[in-house]
Amino acid sequence: MAWSRWRRGKSGNGESAQQMAARRAQLALASLAPLVWTYTDREYDLDHVVGEAIEQSAKVYKAVEELFTALEPDHPLHTTAIAAGRAAADLSLTSESWADFCAQHSLPGQDEPATAMDREWPDPSVLRAWPRYEVARARTQGAIEVLAELQSRLTQYTGHNVPAAWHAA
């Protein structure tokens, strides 16, 4: 029943499909891209977020893709959502190279969970030794900027500041 109401454009509480997509994207960005709301308000070392950004980029792209697919082309969020999707997709193109590099530099006998943690939160010196470091760093910076803009626009659109609520909790 709920799915059929969504397909018709309304949820059980009267939200449109676009409003529901905006809320889902807002929650996804707050949980999948914490770097956006954690690091945009203060000085930070970008080297500490590149691994996290790469590891989460495909999931962030999927969340943003669901948003821009649900939005009408003339919707005020559409252009920003497409730019955010492009930034996440560009960053995700570095993930295979990053995973290969980390696998080559992991400790002998290291299990997959430990390797995954090293990919997501690498030692900055290991990150800087990666041949695609500069590309990933630039793409991360670009993704932070455009995703922060999208998160801000989503806050305005939905009237809910999810990151601020999470910080207060």
N, C-alpha and C positions, 0 to 999 in steps of 0.2 A: 504494500500500500504506500509506504513512504517513498519508495523508488518511483512509483507512477506519479505521485504528486511532484517529485523533483523534476521528472521529465516534462511535466506540464508547466514547470516554472515556479512552483511554490512548495515550500516545506510545510510541515504540520503546524509551524508557528507563524506562517505567513511570509517568510523570507523568500525572495526570488532566488532563482538558480545562481544568478550573479552574486548576490549577497552571501549565499552559502559558500560559493567558491572563494570569495574574498576572505571569509572567516577561516576556511580550511587553509588557504595559503598563508594567512597571518599566523596561524598556529604552527604550520610547518616551518615557516621561516624562523619563528622564535625557537623552535626545538632543533631544527636541522642546521641552521646558520646562526648559532649564538654569537659568532664573531661579529655579525652585523651590529647587534645591539650592545654587545659587551665592549667593543673596541672603538666605536665611532664617537663616543662621548669623551674620550681621554687619549692621552698619548699612549702609544703601544709600540712594541717591536713587531713588525710585520712577520719576521721570521718565526714567531711563535704561533702564527695562525695559518700559515701556508699549508701545512700538512692537513690540518683540520678542514680547511676549505676544499682542498683537493678530494679528500675522502668523502665529504658530504656533497660534493658538487652534482653528482648524478641524481641524488635524492632531491636536492634543491631544484634542479632543472625539472624533474617530474612534477613537483608541487606547483612550480610556477607555470608549467605547461598546462596543467589542469585549470589554472586560473585564466590564462589568456585564451584557452579553448572555450571556456564558459562565457567569456565577455563578448558582448557585441563589438564589432569593429570600431564603432564610434564612441565606445565607453571611455570615460576619462582615464581609467587605469590601463587600458589596452596597450598603449605605446610603452608605458613604463614596464608593464609585465613582459612584453616582448623583449625589451632591452635587458631585463633581468634574466630572462630565459637564455638569451644569447650569451650573456656574461657567464652564467653557470655552465652552459654547454661548452664554451671555449675553455673554461677551467677544467672541465671533465676530460678534455682531450689530452691532458697531461697525466691523467691517473694511471694509465698502463705503464708509461715510462717510469713514473714515480714508484709504482709497485715493484717493477723489475729491479730498479735501483736499490730499493729497500731489501728485497729478497737477496740480492748479491752481497749486501753489507750486513745481513743479520748474523747473529751469533750462531755457531754450529749447534744443531739440535733445538733451536728455538721453535716453540710451537706457534701456530697461526694466531691465537689471540695476542700473544706478545708481539709478534710481527705487525699485526694490525694496529696495536697501540703505538708502536714505533713509527708507523706510517702517519698516523693521525697526530701524534704529538712528538715529532722528531727532535733530536738534539739539533739546535741551529747550525752547528758546525757540519753535521752530516747533510743537512738540507742544502747548505751553501756549496757542498762538494758535488751535488747533483748537476750534471751538464745542462739540464733544462731549468735550473733554479731561477735565472733572471726572467725567463718567460712566465714561469708559474707565479713568481712574485708580482710581476706587473698585472697578470690576469687576476690574481687575488685582490690586489688593490682596486682594480676596476670593478670586480664583483662586489666588494664591500661597499663601494660608493653607490652602485646602482641598486643593490639589494636594500641598502639603508633608505634610499629614496622610495623604493617600492613599499617598504615597511611603514614609512612615514605616511605615504599616500593611502595605504590600507587602514592605518589608524584613523585618518581623517574620514575615509569612506565608511568604515564600520562604526566609528565612535568608540572603539575599544583599543586601549593601548596595552596589548598583551605583554610586551617586554617590560613595561613599567610595573605592571601587576605582578609579574614573576619576580622582579627585583624586590618588590615590597614584601613578598611572601617569606 
